[in-house]
Amino acid sequence: MGILKDRFKAKADTHAAEIKELLSKNGDKPIGEVKLSQIYQGMRGITGLVSETSLLDAQEGIRFRGYSIPELREKLPKANGGTEPLPEGLFHLLILGELPTAEDVNFVTSVWQRRSHVPNHVFATIDALPLTAHPMTMFVTGVMALQTESNFAKQYAEGISKKDYWSTVFDDTMDLIARLPRIAAYVYRRKYKDNKHIQPDGLLDWAGNLAHMMGFEDEGFKELMRLYMTIHSDHEGGNVSAHTTHLVGSALSDPYLSYAAGMNGLAGPLHGLANQEVIKWIFELQNEIGTKSPTKEQIAAYVKKTLKEGKVVPGYGHAVLRKTDPRFTAQMEFSKKHMPKDPLVQTVWNIYEVVPPILKSLGKIKNPWPNVDAHSGALLVHYGLVEYEFYTVLFAVSRALGVLASLCWDRALNLPLERPKSVTTRSVKLWLEGKDEIWEG
Ligand SMILES: CC(C)(COP(=O)(O)OP(=O)(O)OC[C@H]1O[C@@H](n2cnc3c(N)ncnc32)[C@H](O)[C@@H]1OP(=O)(O)O)[C@@H](O)C(=O)NCCC(=O)NCCS
């Protein structure tokens, strides 16, 4: 693993020196103003975090280390005979800030292949849960059981210097990412395939092996997994899963604990669980109307009914984005190439035409456009992955690439314990009366 780790350390040292210089000259510059309303509204629009791996532009969407999704689909190395980027390359880009060569990608693939062994007690722990448990509960439980393998936790207990934290966090990151496909596939086969498991194929790439262990050998599905794992990986630092991983990591909880905490956030319906909600919502629509190909008028009526019942239209809206999510567009392009006649995919496209004008007409929704979750389920169903409760687990495997690359940077830059100030409404009232000493923490 030497090469990547050494390159990371060299980059991190240079970057830390740059930040030191930048702060010595500009550390007192105000970066924004916080309005009272913002602290009651989920801290929207407050800049309060550093996350080096990606940046979200409200109009353009996500850029990973400055590269847009269309650029990365073109520039990142592909599997032999494939056309979609290998997620190993995206990880290389996130952690080093440099586009990888094919050789760099092969190196990451081979490290993850070598480190993918999952000890038996992890499977036994998952087996202790009832089959009715949600796949995300099984997955995170598996990750928690795997925490016994944390090098960081062991070395911290033995006593290591602060300046060496990054090294074992880096090792844990590579181990954990390497092992996640095995845990995810185990959960899938246990819950949906009579507990009949498939051994890893030591020659396959990370996403291809995940597809294989789940029981999907179609090359189209493997390509979809490569694209899916690439585009779901990171969405700057303030979203629930990234922020939680960073926050918990700031307490020096090891990468297993930090990632598991973040994924519990991903399991929320306003975050990663929305992809299961989308497909569930479309299946309910099909059932209610009694057709696999509802018309635009039928879709519009169902959308209005959903809103009237006080529910959200899943897959639409975003806390930061104000245009169609480029992750939605990438999946739409994939489906136009591989399955343009699929009725479920066509329904997703019809929903895309129908929903935005309806949401706009309500006047209160800041972003009426689709997010990443609006399309993913239809692609998965096309290849036979119909068990939609499992979808967030795939999201979680992908999200590891971004949140754990960021965690390596957090420790390499020695970022401190995160601890923002909170207030009570009583203290706010006193402050408004001019008794501002109550702000003292
Ligand atoms: C993603 C989401 C949580 C962002 O929330 P937000 O930043 O508060 O969004 P807004 O500021 O636009 O919300 C303003 C209002 O519009 C509503 N709204 C936003 N998106 C909506 C949607 N897709 N359907 C119906 N109503 C929606 C909000 O619930 C809120 O209503 P309220 O004032 O009555 O409470 C929200 O758009 C949502 O719930 N979407 C559906 C779930 C989803 O797809 N999540 C995945 C995100 S990647």
The ligand as an ORCA input file, in Angstrom:
! r2SCAN-3c Opt
* xyz 0 1
  C     -34.396     17.017      0.248
  C     -35.303     17.836      1.159
  C     -35.297     17.185      2.549
  C     -34.745     19.260      1.266
  O     -35.471     19.930      2.265
  P     -35.468     21.506      2.405
  O     -34.086     22.036      2.200
  O     -36.151     21.821      3.673
  O     -36.345     21.927      1.132
  P     -37.158     23.272      0.912
  O     -36.500     24.427      1.590
  O     -37.393     23.390     -0.557
  O     -38.543     22.972      1.661
  C     -39.560     23.948      1.687
  C     -40.889     23.247      1.816
  O     -41.121     22.462      0.636
  C     -41.397     21.116      0.996
  N     -40.780     20.206      0.024
  C     -39.481     20.146     -0.363
  N     -39.296     19.137     -1.230
  C     -40.512     18.568     -1.404
  C     -40.961     17.464     -2.166
  N     -40.135     16.715     -2.895
  N     -42.273     17.145     -2.118
  C     -43.131     17.875     -1.371
  N     -42.750     18.915     -0.604
  C     -41.459     19.250     -0.621
  C     -40.707     20.954      2.339
  O     -41.243     19.828      3.044
  C     -41.006     22.288      3.002
  O     -42.361     22.268      3.401
  P     -42.831     22.992      4.769
  O     -42.363     24.414      4.646
  O     -44.316     22.822      4.755
  O     -42.140     22.257      5.879
  C     -36.729     17.894      0.584
  O     -36.705     18.488     -0.701
  C     -37.417     16.554      0.541
  O     -38.008     16.125      1.529
  N     -37.390     15.835     -0.646
  C     -37.962     14.538     -0.765
  C     -37.038     13.486     -0.137
  C     -35.782     13.268     -0.967
  O     -35.829     13.126     -2.175
  N     -34.620     13.226     -0.282
  C     -33.346     12.953     -0.926
  C     -32.460     14.128     -0.911
  S     -30.982     13.860     -1.825
*
